[in-house]
Every structure is written in C-alpha cells, then in structure tokens.
Amino acid sequence: MSDLTPEIVAALKREHGAELRAVRTSAGVVVFRKPTPAEWYRYQDALFADKGKVSSASRELQSACVVHPSADVWRSALEVQPALLSGAFGQAMNELAGVEEDVAPQKL
C-alpha cells in the first residue's frame, strides 16, 4: 500500500467528497469515506443483533468504505494482518458517521 500524495488526496476528495479519514498503518495509509446511512444502520443492526458479529460487521463496513488502496488490496492486507485497524477503524467510522463523544443531554 502506498503513501498519500497531494494528488491522490485531491483525486479521492473529488471522487468521494471531503469527508475522508486516513489511518496510517504498518502496511501503509488506508483512507475511508463516510458511510451512507444504509451502510451505517446495517453495521449498527449487525452489532446489536449479535455481539458475535462485531468482526464480520466491521469487515463489511471497512470493505464498503475503503477508498485507498483498492478494496482488493485492502482485503489482501487484512489476510496478512487481520487486526490492522482494530481500534483506529472504529474511531474513524464514528467520526465520519457523526458520533459526538462529548455530547451530553441536559435536563430542562
């Protein structure tokens, strides 16, 4: 997997919009786009329906949202290092989907 050049970043933003997140791994940089509402809800439904599907739900969302490198290259990297994005992927997806960690309801 290659590093990002300004030209690659510009092309990815033109094709997928400005809402992208890059995660640097030992195998190279991985870039994800914002999940669609349907992709996010399917991911959440899988997590809440069966806690045993956390891994498969994460892989499905990763494959749907990876924009660099190609999904095939990314899947090959995961074959070698299956836990490549264990923590960073969740953080990236939460940010892209709009999860706000510091929001607290207030009693009115």
N, C-alpha and C positions, 0 to 999 in steps of 0.2 A: 504494500500500500504506500502511496506516495504522500509527501507533504503537500500542503496547500500553497499555491502561488496566488498573487493578487488576481491573475487572470482566471484561475479556477474558481476563486471565491466569487468574482463578478459574474461568471457564467452560471454558477449554482444559484446565485440570487436572482438572476434574470429568469431562470427556468422554474425555480421553486419558491420565490418570494424572499423577503428579507428575514423572516423568522426561521433562522437556522441555528443549530448548535454544533460546535466542533468539540470532539473529545480526543485528546492525544493519548494514544496507547503505545505499548512497546512495539506493536506491529505497524504503527503509522497513525495518521489522523483519520477519524471517522466523522462524517457530517450527517446530521439528521434534520429532516424538515419537520414542520409542525404536523402532528397527526390531524386527520379530518375528524369531525365529531363522531362519525360512524366507527372509525378505527379506534378512537379513544373509548367509546362506550363498549365496543366489543371486548377490548382489553380489560376494562373495569368489570364487565359482566363475567368474564372468564375468571378473574381473580376472586370475585365474591361468591361465585357459584361453587368453586372447588379450589381450596388453597393448594392442592397438589398440582394445579395447572399454572402456577406462577412462572415457572421456567418456560413452558411452551407458549404462554401468552406473551411473555417478554420477547421471545424469539420472533413470534409472529409480528408484533409491533415494530421490532427492530428491522425486520425484512421489509415491512411496508414503508418505513420512514427513512431508511438509509439512502442518501443521495450521492455519497462519495465515500469509499470507492463504489463500484457497482455492487448490486446486491449479491451477485455470484462471487465476487472477490471477497466480500464481507463474510458470506457463508463459509467459504474456504478458510478464512482466518479463524472463524469460530470452531472449525473442525480441529485445528491445531491447538487453539487456546479457548476452550468453551466459556471460560469465566472472564473473558477480556473486558467486558463492561459491567461487571456485576453491580457496582454502586453508581458509577457515573451515568449509566444509561437512564436509570430511574430519575435521577436529578435533572438530566437534560429533557426528558419527556415531560416531567412535571412542570418545568419552566415553560416549555413550548405550549403545553395544554392549558396553562394559566393557573396552575396551583399556586396559591399565595400562602406561604408558610406563616407569615406574621399577622394574618388577619384573625381577629377575634370578635365574636358577636358582643354587643353591648345591650344590657337591659335598658329598656326605655320607660 
